[in-house]
Amino acid sequence: MTEPSLSAPTSYDRVWTNWAGNHTVTASMYAQPRDEAEVVEAVRYAIRQGMNVRVAGTGHSFTPIVPTGGLMLDLTQLSGVTATDPQRLRASALAGTTVGKLGEPLWNAGLSLSNQGDIDKQVIAGALATATHGSGIELPNMSAAMRRVRLVDGRGEVVEIGEDRMRELRAAQVALGTLGVMLEVELEVSPKYYIAEEISYRPWQEIEESWDELIANHRHFSFFWCPADHSVDLYQLPAPPDQPMHNHCYVKIYDEVEVTEPDGLVSDDVGNRTDRAYRVYPGGYDEPFHEMEYMVPAEYGLEALNKIRRLMLDEFPDQLYPIEVRWTAADDAYLSPNYRRDTMVISVSGAPGTDYWPFLRAVDQRLQQYQARPHWGKIHFMTRDRLEELFPEFDTFLAVRREFDPDGVFLNDHLRPLLR
């Protein structure tokens, strides 16, 4: 292979595997740009060579959203918080900054992310691109916080999209990396806050009977419904040994609290912590699993969940992973699974190395009647026709994508049939 004139550290025929281990690819080139100039150089080189470009992130997507036989970029060298503005409640960071690395710099500026999920290892660009979320009926996903993005488009030009270009910003907030390579993002954030954690183990009937109250009365309410006693072990959930979990729920409640202690840890008891929000949110998940996640309108949540519970108990008793259930508020990003509707999130998983596809397809079929939309980083069965039906502004998104990348530089084999 002819040595390209790239200043970024570059390797060839690099084998890449995602965290879950269900996608592996050999990229022709793998580059690690150290600054904006090297990102621009790498993208322009790929365009000249007719290669497509994808950004690897930390590989926490379960879909083949990253694999490419062309140029794969690793932006982990572009890391760090670049600006904070406590008056405007804004913070900016380079695209390769992990979610976990945002917590302390923001806190030192008197700020916090308004919400986040239970994994904080994703780079912020990937978390935004796939609409990563936490839980809370009044809290939108992380993408909804994006107020500005600086990126390299499909012509190799640096472009900035802010609130003066709302049509383009609504497309960029959830774009799956198809508008360009993110360089820096600006987020709307919150004043720093503490969270009190309450972990409990409750029978399904109790959750069902208290459904509306639990959703409405807590900042964050989520749970794992377990079809078997040892289901908790598959997600490393710390249930007591003598706690029966069949048809029970591992319940997580987080509420914001006032803290008068000096600025530090208040309580580190697992299941009963009170601490800075960014320290409480992250969870475990050391063992890989393969996950599918769909969002249904919140008003149909209980009905939809009961269909999936019965599906597991009656038709797929061999599927033992818990169902994770969360809530997310509506937003306005064109490809957001929460586009203009509050949603309940249903997550199911299959055991690596097993044939879980009949089960996942059955879940997909059961949820279609609720116009369920996918989490873009999780396994899904979307087609172009389904996307056109599910996303009212799908054509607007496509028009913006084509303006930024007319030749499809940032499309791969997974995305091309969906978004060309």
C-alpha positions, 0 to 999 in steps of 0.5 A: 500500500502506498504510504499516504501523506497524513500527519496523524498517526495512521495504521493499515488493515486495522481490525476493530471490534465493538464493546459487545463483540458482535461487530468486527471489521478491518478498516483500510486505514485507521487514523488518530488525529491529534487536532482539528487540522489533522481531522480535516487532512484525514477527511480530505485524503479519504475524499480524494481516494474515494473512501468512506469515513466513519468515527469509531468512538468507544464502540458502545453501539450494538448496531453496525453504525461504525464499521467501514472498509475505508477510513476509520477515525479515532478522536480520543486525542481530541478531548477536554472541556473547552469552555464553560459559561455558568451565566448562560448554562453552556459548556463546550467540549471536544468531540472525543471527550468521554461523558465521564470526563465532563463531570468534574470540569463542569462541577468545578464551574458550578455546572452539571449535565442535565441528565445522563445514562448509566454508562459514561464511557461513550465519547460525547460525539457518539452519545449525541449522534445516537440520542443516548439518554438516561431516565426521567419523564421530564428530561430529554435525551442528551442530544436535545442539549446540543446548541452548537456543533463544529464539524468537517463535512463531506467536502472536507470543509469545517462548518459550524451549526448553531441556533441561528440555523435551527433546521440544520441543528435539528438534523445535527442533534441526532445524525448518526455521524452522517453530516460529518466528523464532529470536532467540538460541541456546545451543550446546554447544561444545568447548575450543579446538583446532588442526587440521592439514590434509592435501590429497592426490590419490588414485586411486579404487581407493586410497580404496576399498581404504583405506575403513574405515581412512580413516574411522576414523583421522581426525577429519575425512575427506572427498573429492571423487570426480571423473568427469573431469580438469576436474571439479575446476575446477567447484568451484575445487578447487586440483589441480595442472595436471599431476594427472590427476583422472578417477576420482581423488579430491581428499582432505581430512583434518583431524586435531586437533593440539597446538600449542606455538607462541604463539597464532597461525598455525602454517602457512598453506600451502594444503593443508598448514595448521596453524591454529585450527580455525575458520580451517581449516574454511572453503573456497572456492565462489565460483561458484554451483552447484545441489546435492542431498545425501542421507545413507545409513546409514554401513554402506552408504556404499561400496555406495551411492557405487559405484552413483552413480559407475556412474550418472554414468560409464555413464548420465550422462557429461555430468554432470561435477561431483564427488561430495562424500563426508562422514560424520556421527554419529547424533543425536536431533533428530526431523527430522535426516537423521542421526536415530539412525544414523551416515551417509555423505553423498553430494552431487551437483550440476548446472550452473546453466542446464542440465537436470540434473533427469533426473540428480538424479531418477536419483540419488534413485531409486538411493538410495531403497533405502538409506532415504536422508534429505535435507539440508534445505538442498539439492535433494531429492524428498521427499513427505509419504509419504516423510517419514513412512517415513524419520523415525520421530518425524515425527508427534512433530515435527508435533505440536510444530510445531502447538503452536508454530504452529497456524495455519501462520504459518511455512509457505510453499508448499514446506513446507506440503505436507510439514509442515502 
